[in-house]
Amino acid sequence: MTMILLTPSTGMFYCTKKLLLSDCPGLHLKEFARKNAANALSVANMVMGMASILSSLNGYHHAACWLVLIGYMLDLADGAVARRFDACSALGAKLDDFADFTTFGIATSLLLRTPALVDNVLCMCYVLSVFSRLCFFTSGIPFMYRGLPCTYPSAILASASLLAGGNLVLLRVIAVLMILFMISQSFYPHDRVLESQAWKKAVFAGGVVMVFCSAFPPACVYYLLWSVSYILFPTSLWSCKV
């Protein structure tokens, strides 16, 4: 008897082959899109992170910051889409973690990078704090995070960098504070803005609009206030309970 090991890649090939050979490809295509919509958002988030990394390395600081902010919006949406279409999976969770580490770990840390040794050390500490937050911090309490989710520190750093013109002293102070928040044992509510009150959905919609106003300083203020409000008023404002 010959045994065939179905790996993730062969499984995807099988699904694609089934889709192409099906008598109702339209129906299967719709089902495939439904199950992978959230994964597509996670991949898009990762692409934003990689593009931000390349922008930082090539000296395009403004673009690097805005790509991080776009990743911020995508990350807030992917979980809601997965739950909306009942498409939560182990693969989706891994993709989300990889995307978060790329965009909110490596790409965000490079916003702090200079030739100075202190800034390089700070970059490494920031990446390690995001890594620790993603890998080791679990609350054991439904609908609660332990430690500040790494999405918000990234939005704060990107927004502050744009508003302050890349002021290194300010960014260093903010980065240290964000590291402390991420590795703390404080509890934060799940931020299901698309599955909660109407005003939270309106805030998200405003964030989408602000993406198209990247040359407009109030857009940065919008993201900054949004992120800071989650840190200062996590339970009273941003609890996922309706």
Biotite code that builds the C-alpha atoms (Angstrom):
import biotite.structure as struc

atoms = struc.array([
    struc.Atom([0.000, 0.000, 0.000], chain_id="A", res_id=1, res_name="MET", atom_name="CA", element="C"),
    struc.Atom([1.300, 3.419, -0.945], chain_id="A", res_id=2, res_name="THR", atom_name="CA", element="C"),
    struc.Atom([0.682, 6.215, 1.527], chain_id="A", res_id=3, res_name="MET", atom_name="CA", element="C"),
    struc.Atom([0.529, 9.851, 0.413], chain_id="A", res_id=4, res_name="ILE", atom_name="CA", element="C"),
    struc.Atom([1.417, 12.611, 2.849], chain_id="A", res_id=5, res_name="LEU", atom_name="CA", element="C"),
    struc.Atom([-0.847, 15.586, 2.245], chain_id="A", res_id=6, res_name="LEU", atom_name="CA", element="C"),
    struc.Atom([1.265, 18.641, 3.037], chain_id="A", res_id=7, res_name="THR", atom_name="CA", element="C"),
    struc.Atom([-0.160, 22.213, 3.116], chain_id="A", res_id=8, res_name="PRO", atom_name="CA", element="C"),
    struc.Atom([1.261, 22.850, -0.367], chain_id="A", res_id=9, res_name="SER", atom_name="CA", element="C"),
    struc.Atom([-0.206, 19.649, -1.862], chain_id="A", res_id=10, res_name="THR", atom_name="CA", element="C"),
    struc.Atom([-3.469, 20.366, -0.056], chain_id="A", res_id=11, res_name="GLY", atom_name="CA", element="C"),
    struc.Atom([-3.657, 23.781, -1.681], chain_id="A", res_id=12, res_name="MET", atom_name="CA", element="C"),
    struc.Atom([-2.779, 22.206, -5.060], chain_id="A", res_id=13, res_name="PHE", atom_name="CA", element="C"),
    struc.Atom([-5.559, 19.675, -4.557], chain_id="A", res_id=14, res_name="TYR", atom_name="CA", element="C"),
    struc.Atom([-8.064, 22.436, -3.720], chain_id="A", res_id=15, res_name="CYS", atom_name="CA", element="C"),
    struc.Atom([-6.989, 24.421, -6.794], chain_id="A", res_id=16, res_name="THR", atom_name="CA", element="C"),
    struc.Atom([-7.249, 21.333, -9.016], chain_id="A", res_id=17, res_name="LYS", atom_name="CA", element="C"),
    struc.Atom([-10.680, 20.565, -7.579], chain_id="A", res_id=18, res_name="LYS", atom_name="CA", element="C"),
    struc.Atom([-11.739, 24.139, -8.247], chain_id="A", res_id=19, res_name="LEU", atom_name="CA", element="C"),
    struc.Atom([-10.608, 23.988, -11.888], chain_id="A", res_id=20, res_name="LEU", atom_name="CA", element="C"),
    struc.Atom([-12.150, 20.579, -12.628], chain_id="A", res_id=21, res_name="LEU", atom_name="CA", element="C"),
    struc.Atom([-15.422, 21.175, -10.803], chain_id="A", res_id=22, res_name="SER", atom_name="CA", element="C"),
    struc.Atom([-18.716, 21.239, -12.670], chain_id="A", res_id=23, res_name="ASP", atom_name="CA", element="C"),
    struc.Atom([-19.579, 24.423, -10.744], chain_id="A", res_id=24, res_name="CYS", atom_name="CA", element="C"),
    struc.Atom([-16.329, 26.407, -10.628], chain_id="A", res_id=25, res_name="PRO", atom_name="CA", element="C"),
    struc.Atom([-18.179, 29.614, -9.786], chain_id="A", res_id=26, res_name="GLY", atom_name="CA", element="C"),
    struc.Atom([-19.630, 28.122, -6.612], chain_id="A", res_id=27, res_name="LEU", atom_name="CA", element="C"),
    struc.Atom([-16.316, 26.658, -5.519], chain_id="A", res_id=28, res_name="HIS", atom_name="CA", element="C"),
    struc.Atom([-14.521, 29.893, -6.354], chain_id="A", res_id=29, res_name="LEU", atom_name="CA", element="C"),
    struc.Atom([-16.926, 31.785, -4.121], chain_id="A", res_id=30, res_name="LYS", atom_name="CA", element="C"),
    struc.Atom([-16.356, 29.294, -1.304], chain_id="A", res_id=31, res_name="GLU", atom_name="CA", element="C"),
    struc.Atom([-12.577, 29.494, -1.784], chain_id="A", res_id=32, res_name="PHE", atom_name="CA", element="C"),
    struc.Atom([-12.727, 33.301, -1.620], chain_id="A", res_id=33, res_name="ALA", atom_name="CA", element="C"),
    struc.Atom([-14.902, 33.180, 1.512], chain_id="A", res_id=34, res_name="ARG", atom_name="CA", element="C"),
    struc.Atom([-12.514, 30.869, 3.341], chain_id="A", res_id=35, res_name="LYS", atom_name="CA", element="C"),
    struc.Atom([-9.399, 32.813, 2.354], chain_id="A", res_id=36, res_name="ASN", atom_name="CA", element="C"),
    struc.Atom([-10.553, 36.435, 2.578], chain_id="A", res_id=37, res_name="ALA", atom_name="CA", element="C"),
    struc.Atom([-8.995, 36.905, 6.023], chain_id="A", res_id=38, res_name="ALA", atom_name="CA", element="C"),
    struc.Atom([-5.794, 35.153, 4.914], chain_id="A", res_id=39, res_name="ASN", atom_name="CA", element="C"),
    struc.Atom([-5.588, 37.545, 1.969], chain_id="A", res_id=40, res_name="ALA", atom_name="CA", element="C"),
    struc.Atom([-5.800, 40.500, 4.372], chain_id="A", res_id=41, res_name="LEU", atom_name="CA", element="C"),
    struc.Atom([-3.005, 38.997, 6.508], chain_id="A", res_id=42, res_name="SER", atom_name="CA", element="C"),
    struc.Atom([-0.838, 38.524, 3.425], chain_id="A", res_id=43, res_name="VAL", atom_name="CA", element="C"),
    struc.Atom([-1.589, 42.112, 2.380], chain_id="A", res_id=44, res_name="ALA", atom_name="CA", element="C"),
    struc.Atom([-0.529, 43.247, 5.861], chain_id="A", res_id=45, res_name="ASN", atom_name="CA", element="C"),
    struc.Atom([2.728, 41.317, 5.477], chain_id="A", res_id=46, res_name="MET", atom_name="CA", element="C"),
    struc.Atom([3.312, 42.887, 2.064], chain_id="A", res_id=47, res_name="VAL", atom_name="CA", element="C"),
    struc.Atom([2.819, 46.344, 3.607], chain_id="A", res_id=48, res_name="MET", atom_name="CA", element="C"),
    struc.Atom([5.411, 45.420, 6.229], chain_id="A", res_id=49, res_name="GLY", atom_name="CA", element="C"),
    struc.Atom([7.941, 44.232, 3.657], chain_id="A", res_id=50, res_name="MET", atom_name="CA", element="C"),
    struc.Atom([7.353, 47.341, 1.542], chain_id="A", res_id=51, res_name="ALA", atom_name="CA", element="C"),
    struc.Atom([7.868, 49.490, 4.646], chain_id="A", res_id=52, res_name="SER", atom_name="CA", element="C"),
    struc.Atom([11.141, 47.706, 5.389], chain_id="A", res_id=53, res_name="ILE", atom_name="CA", element="C"),
    struc.Atom([12.394, 48.364, 1.856], chain_id="A", res_id=54, res_name="LEU", atom_name="CA", element="C"),
    struc.Atom([11.246, 51.987, 2.056], chain_id="A", res_id=55, res_name="SER", atom_name="CA", element="C"),
    struc.Atom([13.142, 52.512, 5.323], chain_id="A", res_id=56, res_name="SER", atom_name="CA", element="C"),
    struc.Atom([16.298, 50.918, 3.941], chain_id="A", res_id=57, res_name="LEU", atom_name="CA", element="C"),
    struc.Atom([16.113, 53.162, 0.872], chain_id="A", res_id=58, res_name="ASN", atom_name="CA", element="C"),
    struc.Atom([15.489, 56.343, 2.844], chain_id="A", res_id=59, res_name="GLY", atom_name="CA", element="C"),
    struc.Atom([11.774, 56.809, 2.092], chain_id="A", res_id=60, res_name="TYR", atom_name="CA", element="C"),
    struc.Atom([10.766, 57.470, 5.678], chain_id="A", res_id=61, res_name="HIS", atom_name="CA", element="C"),
    struc.Atom([7.380, 59.042, 4.936], chain_id="A", res_id=62, res_name="HIS", atom_name="CA", element="C"),
    struc.Atom([6.297, 56.078, 2.814], chain_id="A", res_id=63, res_name="ALA", atom_name="CA", element="C"),
    struc.Atom([7.594, 53.611, 5.409], chain_id="A", res_id=64, res_name="ALA", atom_name="CA", element="C"),
    struc.Atom([5.411, 55.191, 8.118], chain_id="A", res_id=65, res_name="CYS", atom_name="CA", element="C"),
    struc.Atom([2.275, 55.185, 6.009], chain_id="A", res_id=66, res_name="TRP", atom_name="CA", element="C"),
    struc.Atom([2.769, 51.580, 4.959], chain_id="A", res_id=67, res_name="LEU", atom_name="CA", element="C"),
    struc.Atom([2.854, 50.651, 8.649], chain_id="A", res_id=68, res_name="VAL", atom_name="CA", element="C"),
    struc.Atom([-0.403, 52.555, 9.197], chain_id="A", res_id=69, res_name="LEU", atom_name="CA", element="C"),
    struc.Atom([-2.044, 50.743, 6.275], chain_id="A", res_id=70, res_name="ILE", atom_name="CA", element="C"),
    struc.Atom([-0.910, 47.468, 7.855], chain_id="A", res_id=71, res_name="GLY", atom_name="CA", element="C"),
    struc.Atom([-2.549, 48.668, 11.077], chain_id="A", res_id=72, res_name="TYR", atom_name="CA", element="C"),
    struc.Atom([-5.901, 48.976, 9.320], chain_id="A", res_id=73, res_name="MET", atom_name="CA", element="C"),
    struc.Atom([-5.535, 45.598, 7.604], chain_id="A", res_id=74, res_name="LEU", atom_name="CA", element="C"),
    struc.Atom([-4.715, 43.893, 10.890], chain_id="A", res_id=75, res_name="ASP", atom_name="CA", element="C"),
    struc.Atom([-7.831, 45.291, 12.556], chain_id="A", res_id=76, res_name="LEU", atom_name="CA", element="C"),
    struc.Atom([-9.934, 43.954, 9.683], chain_id="A", res_id=77, res_name="ALA", atom_name="CA", element="C"),
    struc.Atom([-8.590, 40.436, 9.170], chain_id="A", res_id=78, res_name="ASP", atom_name="CA", element="C"),
    struc.Atom([-9.891, 38.957, 12.430], chain_id="A", res_id=79, res_name="GLY", atom_name="CA", element="C"),
    struc.Atom([-13.357, 40.399, 11.878], chain_id="A", res_id=80, res_name="ALA", atom_name="CA", element="C"),
    struc.Atom([-13.461, 39.002, 8.343], chain_id="A", res_id=81, res_name="VAL", atom_name="CA", element="C"),
    struc.Atom([-12.356, 35.556, 9.543], chain_id="A", res_id=82, res_name="ALA", atom_name="CA", element="C"),
    struc.Atom([-15.094, 35.444, 12.159], chain_id="A", res_id=83, res_name="ARG", atom_name="CA", element="C"),
    struc.Atom([-17.697, 36.917, 9.810], chain_id="A", res_id=84, res_name="ARG", atom_name="CA", element="C"),
    struc.Atom([-17.133, 34.153, 7.246], chain_id="A", res_id=85, res_name="PHE", atom_name="CA", element="C"),
    struc.Atom([-16.479, 31.449, 9.846], chain_id="A", res_id=86, res_name="ASP", atom_name="CA", element="C"),
    struc.Atom([-13.013, 30.955, 8.368], chain_id="A", res_id=87, res_name="ALA", atom_name="CA", element="C"),
    struc.Atom([-10.800, 30.878, 11.475], chain_id="A", res_id=88, res_name="CYS", atom_name="CA", element="C"),
    struc.Atom([-8.005, 28.318, 11.098], chain_id="A", res_id=89, res_name="SER", atom_name="CA", element="C"),
    struc.Atom([-4.550, 27.400, 12.351], chain_id="A", res_id=90, res_name="ALA", atom_name="CA", element="C"),
    struc.Atom([-3.081, 28.588, 9.051], chain_id="A", res_id=91, res_name="LEU", atom_name="CA", element="C"),
    struc.Atom([-4.834, 31.940, 9.424], chain_id="A", res_id=92, res_name="GLY", atom_name="CA", element="C"),
    struc.Atom([-3.495, 32.368, 12.965], chain_id="A", res_id=93, res_name="ALA", atom_name="CA", element="C"),
    struc.Atom([0.058, 31.662, 11.787], chain_id="A", res_id=94, res_name="LYS", atom_name="CA", element="C"),
    struc.Atom([-0.264, 34.048, 8.850], chain_id="A", res_id=95, res_name="LEU", atom_name="CA", element="C"),
    struc.Atom([-1.562, 36.744, 11.179], chain_id="A", res_id=96, res_name="ASP", atom_name="CA", element="C"),
    struc.Atom([1.376, 36.297, 13.567], chain_id="A", res_id=97, res_name="ASP", atom_name="CA", element="C"),
    struc.Atom([3.931, 36.352, 10.745], chain_id="A", res_id=98, res_name="PHE", atom_name="CA", element="C"),
    struc.Atom([2.310, 39.471, 9.279], chain_id="A", res_id=99, res_name="ALA", atom_name="CA", element="C"),
    struc.Atom([2.228, 41.193, 12.677], chain_id="A", res_id=100, res_name="ASP", atom_name="CA", element="C"),
    struc.Atom([5.878, 40.384, 13.335], chain_id="A", res_id=101, res_name="PHE", atom_name="CA", element="C"),
    struc.Atom([6.885, 41.686, 9.901], chain_id="A", res_id=102, res_name="THR", atom_name="CA", element="C"),
    struc.Atom([4.889, 44.928, 9.995], chain_id="A", res_id=103, res_name="THR", atom_name="CA", element="C"),
    struc.Atom([4.683, 45.760, 13.691], chain_id="A", res_id=104, res_name="PHE", atom_name="CA", element="C"),
    struc.Atom([8.021, 44.246, 14.677], chain_id="A", res_id=105, res_name="GLY", atom_name="CA", element="C"),
    struc.Atom([10.714, 44.559, 12.017], chain_id="A", res_id=106, res_name="ILE", atom_name="CA", element="C"),
    struc.Atom([9.220, 47.330, 9.865], chain_id="A", res_id=107, res_name="ALA", atom_name="CA", element="C"),
    struc.Atom([8.300, 49.501, 12.860], chain_id="A", res_id=108, res_name="THR", atom_name="CA", element="C"),
    struc.Atom([11.692, 49.036, 14.504], chain_id="A", res_id=109, res_name="SER", atom_name="CA", element="C"),
    struc.Atom([13.397, 50.345, 11.357], chain_id="A", res_id=110, res_name="LEU", atom_name="CA", element="C"),
    struc.Atom([11.583, 53.661, 11.835], chain_id="A", res_id=111, res_name="LEU", atom_name="CA", element="C"),
    struc.Atom([13.983, 54.109, 14.781], chain_id="A", res_id=112, res_name="LEU", atom_name="CA", element="C"),
    struc.Atom([17.127, 53.009, 12.947], chain_id="A", res_id=113, res_name="ARG", atom_name="CA", element="C"),
    struc.Atom([20.169, 55.266, 12.592], chain_id="A", res_id=114, res_name="THR", atom_name="CA", element="C"),
    struc.Atom([23.905, 54.475, 12.381], chain_id="A", res_id=115, res_name="PRO", atom_name="CA", element="C"),
    struc.Atom([24.144, 55.139, 16.153], chain_id="A", res_id=116, res_name="ALA", atom_name="CA", element="C"),
    struc.Atom([24.713, 52.103, 18.359], chain_id="A", res_id=117, res_name="LEU", atom_name="CA", element="C"),
    struc.Atom([21.999, 53.137, 20.836], chain_id="A", res_id=118, res_name="VAL", atom_name="CA", element="C"),
    struc.Atom([19.370, 53.207, 18.083], chain_id="A", res_id=119, res_name="ASP", atom_name="CA", element="C"),
    struc.Atom([20.414, 49.815, 16.734], chain_id="A", res_id=120, res_name="ASN", atom_name="CA", element="C"),
    struc.Atom([20.154, 48.331, 20.226], chain_id="A", res_id=121, res_name="VAL", atom_name="CA", element="C"),
    struc.Atom([16.747, 49.970, 20.647], chain_id="A", res_id=122, res_name="LEU", atom_name="CA", element="C"),
    struc.Atom([15.614, 48.451, 17.329], chain_id="A", res_id=123, res_name="CYS", atom_name="CA", element="C"),
    struc.Atom([16.624, 44.980, 18.504], chain_id="A", res_id=124, res_name="MET", atom_name="CA", element="C"),
    struc.Atom([14.900, 45.471, 21.868], chain_id="A", res_id=125, res_name="CYS", atom_name="CA", element="C"),
    struc.Atom([11.737, 46.597, 20.112], chain_id="A", res_id=126, res_name="TYR", atom_name="CA", element="C"),
    struc.Atom([11.709, 43.550, 17.816], chain_id="A", res_id=127, res_name="VAL", atom_name="CA", element="C"),
    struc.Atom([12.309, 41.224, 20.773], chain_id="A", res_id=128, res_name="LEU", atom_name="CA", element="C"),
    struc.Atom([9.467, 42.788, 22.736], chain_id="A", res_id=129, res_name="SER", atom_name="CA", element="C"),
    struc.Atom([7.077, 42.253, 19.803], chain_id="A", res_id=130, res_name="VAL", atom_name="CA", element="C"),
    struc.Atom([8.353, 38.681, 19.455], chain_id="A", res_id=131, res_name="PHE", atom_name="CA", element="C"),
    struc.Atom([7.778, 38.043, 23.172], chain_id="A", res_id=132, res_name="SER", atom_name="CA", element="C"),
    struc.Atom([4.335, 39.618, 23.037], chain_id="A", res_id=133, res_name="ARG", atom_name="CA", element="C"),
    struc.Atom([3.258, 37.433, 20.110], chain_id="A", res_id=134, res_name="LEU", atom_name="CA", element="C"),
    struc.Atom([4.767, 34.179, 21.345], chain_id="A", res_id=135, res_name="CYS", atom_name="CA", element="C"),
    struc.Atom([4.560, 34.060, 25.103], chain_id="A", res_id=136, res_name="PHE", atom_name="CA", element="C"),
    struc.Atom([1.931, 36.445, 26.456], chain_id="A", res_id=137, res_name="PHE", atom_name="CA", element="C"),
    struc.Atom([-1.494, 34.844, 26.874], chain_id="A", res_id=138, res_name="THR", atom_name="CA", element="C"),
    struc.Atom([-4.114, 35.961, 29.353], chain_id="A", res_id=139, res_name="SER", atom_name="CA", element="C"),
    struc.Atom([-6.162, 32.800, 29.765], chain_id="A", res_id=140, res_name="GLY", atom_name="CA", element="C"),
    struc.Atom([-9.201, 35.095, 29.997], chain_id="A", res_id=141, res_name="ILE", atom_name="CA", element="C"),
    struc.Atom([-11.675, 35.238, 27.081], chain_id="A", res_id=142, res_name="PRO", atom_name="CA", element="C"),
    struc.Atom([-11.651, 38.495, 25.107], chain_id="A", res_id=143, res_name="PHE", atom_name="CA", element="C"),
    struc.Atom([-8.570, 39.804, 26.936], chain_id="A", res_id=144, res_name="MET", atom_name="CA", element="C"),
    struc.Atom([-4.933, 40.321, 25.924], chain_id="A", res_id=145, res_name="TYR", atom_name="CA", element="C"),
    struc.Atom([-2.032, 40.332, 28.345], chain_id="A", res_id=146, res_name="ARG", atom_name="CA", element="C"),
    struc.Atom([0.354, 43.090, 27.370], chain_id="A", res_id=147, res_name="GLY", atom_name="CA", element="C"),
    struc.Atom([-0.387, 45.853, 24.878], chain_id="A", res_id=148, res_name="LEU", atom_name="CA", element="C"),
    struc.Atom([-1.103, 44.446, 21.375], chain_id="A", res_id=149, res_name="PRO", atom_name="CA", element="C"),
    struc.Atom([1.812, 45.376, 19.118], chain_id="A", res_id=150, res_name="CYS", atom_name="CA", element="C"),
    struc.Atom([-0.500, 46.994, 16.547], chain_id="A", res_id=151, res_name="THR", atom_name="CA", element="C"),
    struc.Atom([-1.028, 50.129, 18.634], chain_id="A", res_id=152, res_name="TYR", atom_name="CA", element="C"),
    struc.Atom([2.616, 50.924, 19.470], chain_id="A", res_id=153, res_name="PRO", atom_name="CA", element="C"),
    struc.Atom([3.383, 50.747, 15.748], chain_id="A", res_id=154, res_name="SER", atom_name="CA", element="C"),
    struc.Atom([0.594, 53.174, 14.889], chain_id="A", res_id=155, res_name="ALA", atom_name="CA", element="C"),
    struc.Atom([1.775, 55.552, 17.619], chain_id="A", res_id=156, res_name="ILE", atom_name="CA", element="C"),
    struc.Atom([5.401, 55.445, 16.488], chain_id="A", res_id=157, res_name="LEU", atom_name="CA", element="C"),
    struc.Atom([4.509, 55.891, 12.807], chain_id="A", res_id=158, res_name="ALA", atom_name="CA", element="C"),
    struc.Atom([2.110, 58.766, 13.509], chain_id="A", res_id=159, res_name="SER", atom_name="CA", element="C"),
    struc.Atom([4.479, 60.501, 15.923], chain_id="A", res_id=160, res_name="ALA", atom_name="CA", element="C"),
    struc.Atom([7.347, 60.134, 13.462], chain_id="A", res_id=161, res_name="SER", atom_name="CA", element="C"),
    struc.Atom([5.316, 61.781, 10.697], chain_id="A", res_id=162, res_name="LEU", atom_name="CA", element="C"),
    struc.Atom([4.096, 64.607, 12.939], chain_id="A", res_id=163, res_name="LEU", atom_name="CA", element="C"),
    struc.Atom([7.506, 65.276, 14.530], chain_id="A", res_id=164, res_name="ALA", atom_name="CA", element="C"),
    struc.Atom([9.477, 64.988, 11.318], chain_id="A", res_id=165, res_name="GLY", atom_name="CA", element="C"),
    struc.Atom([11.382, 61.948, 12.556], chain_id="A", res_id=166, res_name="GLY", atom_name="CA", element="C"),
    struc.Atom([12.580, 63.583, 15.788], chain_id="A", res_id=167, res_name="ASN", atom_name="CA", element="C"),
    struc.Atom([14.830, 60.879, 17.232], chain_id="A", res_id=168, res_name="LEU", atom_name="CA", element="C"),
    struc.Atom([14.672, 61.949, 20.876], chain_id="A", res_id=169, res_name="VAL", atom_name="CA", element="C"),
    struc.Atom([10.875, 61.807, 20.867], chain_id="A", res_id=170, res_name="LEU", atom_name="CA", element="C"),
    struc.Atom([10.827, 58.484, 19.017], chain_id="A", res_id=171, res_name="LEU", atom_name="CA", element="C"),
    struc.Atom([13.299, 56.911, 21.456], chain_id="A", res_id=172, res_name="ARG", atom_name="CA", element="C"),
    struc.Atom([11.185, 57.930, 24.440], chain_id="A", res_id=173, res_name="VAL", atom_name="CA", element="C"),
    struc.Atom([7.988, 56.633, 22.813], chain_id="A", res_id=174, res_name="ILE", atom_name="CA", element="C"),
    struc.Atom([9.680, 53.377, 21.779], chain_id="A", res_id=175, res_name="ALA", atom_name="CA", element="C"),
    struc.Atom([10.890, 52.682, 25.325], chain_id="A", res_id=176, res_name="VAL", atom_name="CA", element="C"),
    struc.Atom([7.399, 53.354, 26.707], chain_id="A", res_id=177, res_name="LEU", atom_name="CA", element="C"),
    struc.Atom([5.808, 51.096, 24.098], chain_id="A", res_id=178, res_name="MET", atom_name="CA", element="C"),
    struc.Atom([8.263, 48.283, 24.911], chain_id="A", res_id=179, res_name="ILE", atom_name="CA", element="C"),
    struc.Atom([7.308, 48.539, 28.581], chain_id="A", res_id=180, res_name="LEU", atom_name="CA", element="C"),
    struc.Atom([3.599, 48.435, 27.735], chain_id="A", res_id=181, res_name="PHE", atom_name="CA", element="C"),
    struc.Atom([4.043, 45.391, 25.478], chain_id="A", res_id=182, res_name="MET", atom_name="CA", element="C"),
    struc.Atom([5.988, 43.331, 28.016], chain_id="A", res_id=183, res_name="ILE", atom_name="CA", element="C"),
    struc.Atom([3.796, 44.389, 30.933], chain_id="A", res_id=184, res_name="SER", atom_name="CA", element="C"),
    struc.Atom([1.292, 42.043, 32.563], chain_id="A", res_id=185, res_name="GLN", atom_name="CA", element="C"),
    struc.Atom([-1.589, 44.477, 32.168], chain_id="A", res_id=186, res_name="SER", atom_name="CA", element="C"),
    struc.Atom([-4.839, 43.338, 30.589], chain_id="A", res_id=187, res_name="PHE", atom_name="CA", element="C"),
    struc.Atom([-6.298, 44.870, 27.430], chain_id="A", res_id=188, res_name="TYR", atom_name="CA", element="C"),
    struc.Atom([-9.635, 44.036, 25.782], chain_id="A", res_id=189, res_name="PRO", atom_name="CA", element="C"),
    struc.Atom([-9.956, 42.538, 22.327], chain_id="A", res_id=190, res_name="HIS", atom_name="CA", element="C"),
    struc.Atom([-10.347, 45.389, 19.860], chain_id="A", res_id=191, res_name="ASP", atom_name="CA", element="C"),
    struc.Atom([-13.159, 44.110, 17.653], chain_id="A", res_id=192, res_name="ARG", atom_name="CA", element="C"),
    struc.Atom([-14.012, 47.490, 16.219], chain_id="A", res_id=193, res_name="VAL", atom_name="CA", element="C"),
    struc.Atom([-15.919, 46.002, 13.268], chain_id="A", res_id=194, res_name="LEU", atom_name="CA", element="C"),
    struc.Atom([-18.014, 43.762, 15.505], chain_id="A", res_id=195, res_name="GLU", atom_name="CA", element="C"),
    struc.Atom([-19.048, 46.232, 18.163], chain_id="A", res_id=196, res_name="SER", atom_name="CA", element="C"),
    struc.Atom([-20.848, 49.546, 18.540], chain_id="A", res_id=197, res_name="GLN", atom_name="CA", element="C"),
    struc.Atom([-21.635, 51.669, 15.523], chain_id="A", res_id=198, res_name="ALA", atom_name="CA", element="C"),
    struc.Atom([-19.311, 54.474, 16.649], chain_id="A", res_id=199, res_name="TRP", atom_name="CA", element="C"),
    struc.Atom([-16.339, 52.079, 16.599], chain_id="A", res_id=200, res_name="LYS", atom_name="CA", element="C"),
    struc.Atom([-17.176, 51.075, 13.046], chain_id="A", res_id=201, res_name="LYS", atom_name="CA", element="C"),
    struc.Atom([-17.323, 54.777, 12.214], chain_id="A", res_id=202, res_name="ALA", atom_name="CA", element="C"),
    struc.Atom([-13.856, 55.235, 13.718], chain_id="A", res_id=203, res_name="VAL", atom_name="CA", element="C"),
    struc.Atom([-12.545, 52.426, 11.506], chain_id="A", res_id=204, res_name="PHE", atom_name="CA", element="C"),
    struc.Atom([-14.244, 53.929, 8.447], chain_id="A", res_id=205, res_name="ALA", atom_name="CA", element="C"),
    struc.Atom([-12.572, 57.243, 9.292], chain_id="A", res_id=206, res_name="GLY", atom_name="CA", element="C"),
    struc.Atom([-9.231, 55.457, 9.427], chain_id="A", res_id=207, res_name="GLY", atom_name="CA", element="C"),
    struc.Atom([-9.823, 54.046, 5.941], chain_id="A", res_id=208, res_name="VAL", atom_name="CA", element="C"),
    struc.Atom([-10.594, 57.546, 4.650], chain_id="A", res_id=209, res_name="VAL", atom_name="CA", element="C"),
    struc.Atom([-7.445, 58.898, 6.310], chain_id="A", res_id=210, res_name="MET", atom_name="CA", element="C"),
    struc.Atom([-5.309, 56.436, 4.327], chain_id="A", res_id=211, res_name="VAL", atom_name="CA", element="C"),
    struc.Atom([-6.106, 58.541, 1.264], chain_id="A", res_id=212, res_name="PHE", atom_name="CA", element="C"),
    struc.Atom([-5.082, 61.748, 3.080], chain_id="A", res_id=213, res_name="CYS", atom_name="CA", element="C"),
    struc.Atom([-1.448, 60.778, 3.659], chain_id="A", res_id=214, res_name="SER", atom_name="CA", element="C"),
    struc.Atom([-0.242, 64.314, 2.938], chain_id="A", res_id=215, res_name="ALA", atom_name="CA", element="C"),
    struc.Atom([-2.722, 65.749, 5.454], chain_id="A", res_id=216, res_name="PHE", atom_name="CA", element="C"),
    struc.Atom([-1.266, 66.192, 9.022], chain_id="A", res_id=217, res_name="PRO", atom_name="CA", element="C"),
    struc.Atom([-4.645, 65.710, 10.805], chain_id="A", res_id=218, res_name="PRO", atom_name="CA", element="C"),
    struc.Atom([-4.660, 62.170, 9.397], chain_id="A", res_id=219, res_name="ALA", atom_name="CA", element="C"),
    struc.Atom([-1.635, 61.371, 11.566], chain_id="A", res_id=220, res_name="CYS", atom_name="CA", element="C"),
    struc.Atom([-3.328, 63.012, 14.560], chain_id="A", res_id=221, res_name="VAL", atom_name="CA", element="C"),
    struc.Atom([-6.369, 60.790, 13.931], chain_id="A", res_id=222, res_name="TYR", atom_name="CA", element="C"),
    struc.Atom([-4.340, 57.556, 14.138], chain_id="A", res_id=223, res_name="TYR", atom_name="CA", element="C"),
    struc.Atom([-2.347, 58.859, 17.092], chain_id="A", res_id=224, res_name="LEU", atom_name="CA", element="C"),
    struc.Atom([-5.437, 59.736, 19.157], chain_id="A", res_id=225, res_name="LEU", atom_name="CA", element="C"),
    struc.Atom([-7.097, 56.445, 18.208], chain_id="A", res_id=226, res_name="TRP", atom_name="CA", element="C"),
    struc.Atom([-4.125, 54.391, 19.391], chain_id="A", res_id=227, res_name="SER", atom_name="CA", element="C"),
    struc.Atom([-3.448, 56.408, 22.539], chain_id="A", res_id=228, res_name="VAL", atom_name="CA", element="C"),
    struc.Atom([-7.120, 56.177, 23.538], chain_id="A", res_id=229, res_name="SER", atom_name="CA", element="C"),
    struc.Atom([-6.849, 52.376, 23.476], chain_id="A", res_id=230, res_name="TYR", atom_name="CA", element="C"),
    struc.Atom([-3.907, 52.543, 25.897], chain_id="A", res_id=231, res_name="ILE", atom_name="CA", element="C"),
    struc.Atom([-5.458, 55.111, 28.233], chain_id="A", res_id=232, res_name="LEU", atom_name="CA", element="C"),
    struc.Atom([-9.090, 53.921, 28.196], chain_id="A", res_id=233, res_name="PHE", atom_name="CA", element="C"),
    struc.Atom([-8.974, 50.253, 27.156], chain_id="A", res_id=234, res_name="PRO", atom_name="CA", element="C"),
    struc.Atom([-11.984, 48.978, 29.059], chain_id="A", res_id=235, res_name="THR", atom_name="CA", element="C"),
    struc.Atom([-14.238, 52.006, 29.158], chain_id="A", res_id=236, res_name="SER", atom_name="CA", element="C"),
    struc.Atom([-13.897, 52.721, 25.416], chain_id="A", res_id=237, res_name="LEU", atom_name="CA", element="C"),
    struc.Atom([-12.572, 49.711, 23.536], chain_id="A", res_id=238, res_name="TRP", atom_name="CA", element="C"),
    struc.Atom([-14.038, 46.629, 25.187], chain_id="A", res_id=239, res_name="SER", atom_name="CA", element="C"),
    struc.Atom([-15.421, 44.314, 22.490], chain_id="A", res_id=240, res_name="CYS", atom_name="CA", element="C"),
    struc.Atom([-18.703, 43.862, 24.361], chain_id="A", res_id=241, res_name="LYS", atom_name="CA", element="C"),
    struc.Atom([-21.687, 45.508, 22.662], chain_id="A", res_id=242, res_name="VAL", atom_name="CA", element="C"),
])
